[in-house]
């Protein structure tokens, strides 16, 4: 394939990827408690309040690095503090990932494979779902792929210390974004060892150790903000992580997985099924018969196994080593994890199955019998089948959630009922686990930030308790009176002054009960 045709096709793919990620992004983006918390921190950064800690990890009681907040801040400013700004940033990184997949696929295999991989990645419904909302794991695929590619370049072409330093630096960024990238660190270490062995036909210990030290030095730089916090505060997160690994991961028992092979098999299937073939998630199984799911699953496994088998026929053995290590260790390390494994835990492997499937389809294109090149027909049918199926099941088939607009509307209504007086605020979210940060963010940028009620030890005179408490109920059955939530209990004895239905929630205004005492 010549460069001109490849350039035209790549341009079309990137435009399609941009449309899929930016179309009605303000309406489709997720904007709940976690997203509200992140934009609040980014807002504080823009106001000069810098931080060395990032979002709290979902798996345990520890925090990630702050790099994602600093990625968000410029886009929040560019969009005049509209939360859609960071979501656009994530979408742009997602588009850049499509471009990088083409570059890497072309280098690892050929332009045809690069274009197929980029096209399939561009329309993957699961990838798109994680590409149009602001969340720290959502940008990991770009940095993980860039890490792997720089390692390949460092070993096979450049062999220069600066590129090993860059690998470590990118690895530090990945781990700041999400701790699941620790798996990527293992992949980098093993891949370097195996590629070094293949390159030299033996292990040159001194050279290998030098490369590891260069990567480690780069990692220290890339992970330095988090390390600075840990050193300054006595390593609280490091201790929590060690405790999580030593007790929760190895000792605790959970109902999800009971044996090492179970999460391994689950992740292997989902890596191909959910990402490339849009295999339905468990909550949608009821829409299909058991036979449909079994046949679909069998097709996914056939393609997955065939793509792995085809990989070993690739001429570039460094690519074979690198992608095999990425797959084997990326999947196998999940065997150590006993809690539920969500799709976003696989973000450090998102690009991988697209390379394998694209390489398989590319090889099918080359099949011929005599002068009859039937591979073009078979390959085109397979590619268009997968591409069209994913294109048909885009997230846009569902109505937009409009969570951002809803949070803004509710915040404006709350402000309208406060009489421009100080107020406390609480959210009753029921069993959803949502937090109040999305509302608090809009209340803040609209100029009416709620006053947080402090503990009596901090505020013995109760100066942080105002004369009114605004309560948003996302749970239709919620009862704010007597609720043990601190934001309500800390307000003190109160009564409901008035309540309103706003959008999909109820808003309560609570005031203090006036207790009359008579003189004896």
N, C-alpha and C positions, 0 to 999 in steps of 0.2 A: 504494500500500500504506500503510495507516494505521500509526501508531506502535505501537499495542497489539499488532497482529499481528506486526509486525517485532520487537518486544521479546520476544514469546513464542518466535518462531523463532530469534532470536539466542541466547536463553537455552539452548534445546535444542542449538544448534550448539556453544556454549561448553562445555556439559556433555559433549557427545560428544568434543570436542577434549581436554577434561581426562581423560576416561576413556582415550582413545587414547594419551595421553602419560604417565599416571601408573599405569596398570594394570600390576602386577608390575614396576615400574620397577627395583627392586633386583635382579631376576633377568635383565632384558633389557638393562640398561645396560652399556656398554663400560667395562671397568676393566682396562687394561693399563698398559704403562710410562708412556705420556704422561699418562694420568689419575692414576697414582700420583705422578708428579713434581709435577703441579699441586696435588694435595691436600697433599703435603709442604710446598710453598711456602706454601699457605694456612694450614697448621698453624703454620709458623714465624711468619707474620704475627700469628696469634692469640697467639703466645708473645712478641710484641714485636719480632720481627726483620723490619722493613719492607724493602721492595724497590722499586726504580724500574725493574726490567726484568720483562718478561713471558715467555711461552713462546718457545722458539726457532722461527723460521719453517721450514716444511717445504721451501721452495724453495731456500734458501741459508743461508750461515753468518752469520746475524744474528738479532736478537731483536725481538719486538714489545713494546708497552707493557704495564704491569702491571695495567691496569684490571680484567682478568678475574679475577686473583687476589683482588682486593679485593671483587669481586662474589661470589666463592666463599666467602670467609672467614666471613661471618655465618651462612650456611646450614650450613657445616661445624660451627660452634659450636652452632647450634640443634638439629642432629641428633646431638649428642654425639660428634663426630668420625667419624661414620659417613659414608663417601664417597658414600652415596646423597643426602646433603643438597645438594651442588652440582648433582647430576643433577636433583633436584626443582626447584632454581632455574631450570635451563635449561628444564624442562617448563613452569614457570609463565610464563617469558618467551615460550615458544611459544604458550601459551594467550592471553597478552596480544597476541601478533602476530595471532592469529585475530580478536580484538576490533578491533584497529587496522585490519585489512584491511576489516572491515565499515564502520568510521567513514570511512576514506579512500574506499572504493568508493562509499559513499552520497554523499559530498561531490563526488567526481569525476563521478559519473553519477547514480545514484538508489539508493533503499533496496534494490530488487530485485537490482540488480547487486552491491551490497555484500553482501547475504545469500548470493547464489550464490557469489561469490568466497570468502567466509569459510567456507562449507560445503565447497567443494572443497579449500581449503587445510587445513581441519581433518582431512580423511581421506586426504590425499596420503601414500602409504606412504614415499616418499623424505623428505618433510618430517618425518614422525613418527620415522623412523630417526635424524634429526639433532636430534630434540627430546626424547629421553629419555636422553641421555648428556651428561656434563660435558665440554665441549670449547669452546675460545674461539671458533671460527667459528660455533658453533651458535646464538649469540644475535645474530649480525650482521643477519639479516633484520629483526628488530624495529627496531634502530637505523637501518638503511639506509632502511627505509620511513618512519620518523619524520623522518629527515633530508630526504627528498624532499618529504614532506607539509609540513614547516615552510617549505621553500623556496617551495612553491606558495602557502602562506598569506602569507608575507612579501611576495611579488610582487603577488598579486592582491587581497588584502584589507587586510592590516595595514599594510604599507609602513612599518614602524617598525624602527629600528636594532637593537632588542633581539632581534628575530626572526632577523635576519641573523646576529647574534652566536650565537644558538642553533643555527642551521644549521652554523656553523663548529665550535661546541663538540661537536655530535653527530658531525660528520665526524671530529673528533679522536678520539672514542671508537671509531668504526668502524675507523679505521686502527690504533688500539691493539689492537683485537681481531684484525684480520687485514689484511695488506698488500694483499690483493686489493681492499680498499676504496679504494685509490688510484684505481682505475677510477671509483669513485663520485665522487671529487673532480673528475675530468674532466667527468663527467656534470653535476654541480652547476654548474661553471663555464660549460659550454656552454649548459645550460638557462637559467641566469640571463641570459646574453647574448641568447638568442633570445626569451625571454619579455619582457625589457626592450624589445627592438626592437618586438615585436608590441604591447606596451602603449602605447608612445609614438609608434609609426609611424616612429621614427628612433632613432638611438643618441645618448643624452645622456651623453657621455663622463664628465663630472664626477660625475654621479649613479651611473653604473655603477661607476666606480672606487671611489666611496665605499662602495657595497654590497660590492664585492670585499674592500675593506680591513676592513669589519665582519665578514665571514665569516672572513677570515684571523685577525683578532684573537680570534674565538671558537675557531678551530682551535688557536691557540697555547695557550689555556687548556685545551681538551680534551686536548691532546697534551703538556701541560706535564710530567707525570712522566717521560715518555721523554726529552723535551728536557733536563730537569734532569740525567738520567744522562749524556746525550751531552755536554753542556757540561762536566760534572765530569770526564769521562774522555777528552776529546779526540776525540769523535765517532767511535768505533770502528764502531758499527752503520751510521752514515751512509756511511762510507767503504766498508763491505762492500756496502751496497745499491747505491751508485753503481757499484762494480766489477761487481756481479751484472748490473745493467742494461746497462752498457757492453760487457761481454765475454760473459757467459753467454747473455743473452737475444738479443743482436744478432749475435754472432760464432759461437758454438758451433752445431754441427749435431746434431740428434737424430733418431732413427728414427721418432718419432711423427708429426711433421708436416714437410712439405718446402716448402709454399707458404703464403702468407698466407691464402688462402681456405679452406684445409682446417680449421684450428681454428675459423674463423668459422662455416662450415657445420655443423661438429660441435656447437658450443655452441648455435647457433640451434635445431637439431633437438632436442637434449637438453633445452633450456630448456622446451620444450613437452612433448616426449615423455616424459622421465623424471619431470618434476614433476607435470604435469596428468594425463597418460594412463598413467603407470606402464609405459612401454615397457621391455621387459626389458634389463638390463645385459648387456654382452658375455659374461660368464661363464655366462649362462643361455640364450644363443642355441641351444645344442645341444638344448634342450627344444622348439624350434619348427622347422618346416620353413622353407625359404628363402621360399616363397610367402607363408606366414603373416606373416613379418617384413616382407616388402615391402608387403603389403596394409595391415598395421598402420601401417607408416611413412608410406604414402601418406595414410591417414586423418589422421594427426598433422599432416602438411604442409598438407592441405586446411584443417583447422581453424585452424592457425597463420596461414596466409595470409589466410583469410576474416576472422579476428579483427582482423588488422592493417588490412585494407581497411575493416572496419566502424568501426574507431577514427576514421577520417578523416570519418565522418559525424556524429561527436559534436559537439554545439553548443558546448561549452566548449573553445575552441581552445588555452587555456593547458594543459589536460589533454592535448590532442593533442600539443602541443610537448613537454611534459614526458615523457610516456610514450614518444614516438617517440625522443627523445634518449636516454632510459634504455635502450631496446632497441637502437638503432643503435650507440651508442658502447659500451654494455655488452658487446655481442657482438663488435663489430669490434676492440676493443682486445685481445681474445684472439688476434688474428692476429699480434701481436708476441711471443706466448709460444710457445716451441718444445718445451717439456717436456710430459709427459702432463698432461692437464687432468682433474682429478677432479671429481665432482659438487659437493663442498663448495666448490670455487672459485667457484661461481655463487651463493653465499649472498646476495650483495648485490643479486641480481636475483630471488630466490625469489618475492616477491609478484607481480612484474610479469606473468607469463603468466596468472595467475589473474584479474587485472583484465581482460585482453584477452579471454580465453575467456568470462568471466562477462558482459562487455558484449555479446559476440556472442550468447550464449544469451538474454540479456535482450531484445535486439532481435528475436530469433526469436519470443519470447513475444508480441510486439506485432503479428505478421503476421496479416492477416485478408483475407478476400475477401467483400465485401458485408457481410452480417451474420454470416458464418461466421468465427469467430476460431480458425482451425486452428493458429495459432501456439502456443496454449497446449498443444496436444497434442504438436506437434513439439518445442517447447522443453522440455516435461516429459520426453519420451522421451530427449532428448539429455542433459539434466541428470542424470536418474536413471540413465542408462546409465553415464556417467562416474563419478558418485558411487558407484553400486553396484559397479562394477568395482574401484574403489580400495578400497572398504570390504571387498570379498571378499579382496583381496590384501594385507591388513594384515600387518605383521611378526609378529603373534602366531600366524600359521599355522605358523611355525617354532618348534621347542623353544627355550626360553631358554638363553642361554650360561652364566649363573650365574658369570660371571668374578669378580665381587666376592667371593662366598661361597667360591669356589675359592681365591682368593688368601689369604683369611683362614684357611681350613682348612690350607693348606700352611704358612703362617707359624706357626700354632699348633703344627703338627707339628715344624717346625724348632726352635722354642723348646724343645719337650719333649725333644729329643735333645742339647741343649747343656749339660745338667747345671747350669743357672743360672750358667754361666761365660762370660766374654767370648768372642766369636767373630767371625770374618770371614765374609763372605757373597759368593756369586757365582751368576750365572744364565747358563746355556748355552741359548740360545733357538734355535739352529740358523739357518735362513735366514729366520725370521719377522721379525727385526729388533727384537723386543721387548726392553725394558730391564727392570732389576730393581726399578724404583721402586714398583710395586704391592705387591710383597712387603716391600720396605723400609718402606713406609708402615705396614703392619700390624705388622711387627716393632717399629716405633717406638712406635706407640700402645699396643701390648701390653706395653710396658715393657722390651723387650729389643732396642734398636737395635743393628745390627751395627757393628763398627768398620771403617771404610774404611782400607785399606792405602795409606799415603802413599809417594810417591817417595823413594828413598834420600837425595836432596838435601834434602828437607824433613824426613825422619825417618832420620838416619844411624844411630841406635841401634836402629831397627826396633821401636820401642815399640808401633806400631800393628799389628804382626803378632802374633796371638794363638796359642794352642796348638791351635786347631781351625778348620777351614774348612768351612762348610756350603754345598753346591753343589746347586742345583735345575736339573735337566735337563728342558727342554721338548721337546728333540729326542730321540726314542727311541734314536737311534744315537750319542748323544754319548759321548765318552770324556774324562773330566775330567783324568786323569793326563797330564801333559805338555802340556796345552792352553795356547796362547799368550795367552789372555785375561789382562789384567793382574791381575785379582782372584785368579786362580789362580797365574799365574807369580810374582807378587809375594809369595805365601805361602811360596815356597821349595820345597825338595825334600820331597815328601810321599807318603803312601800312603793308599789308601782303607781306612778302618777298618770301615765298614759302609755298606750301601745299602738303601733301602726304596722300594717302589712306593706312591705317595700320589696318589690321584685320577688325573689324566692325566699325571703327571710322575714322575720318579725323584729321590730325594733322596740325596745322598752326604755322608758325614761323613769328612773327610780330616784326617789328623794328620801331624805332622812325622816324617820318618824319623830314627831315632836312629842316628848313625854312631859305632861303637865304634872306638877307636884303641888300639893296643897299645904299651906302652913298650919301647923297644929297650935 
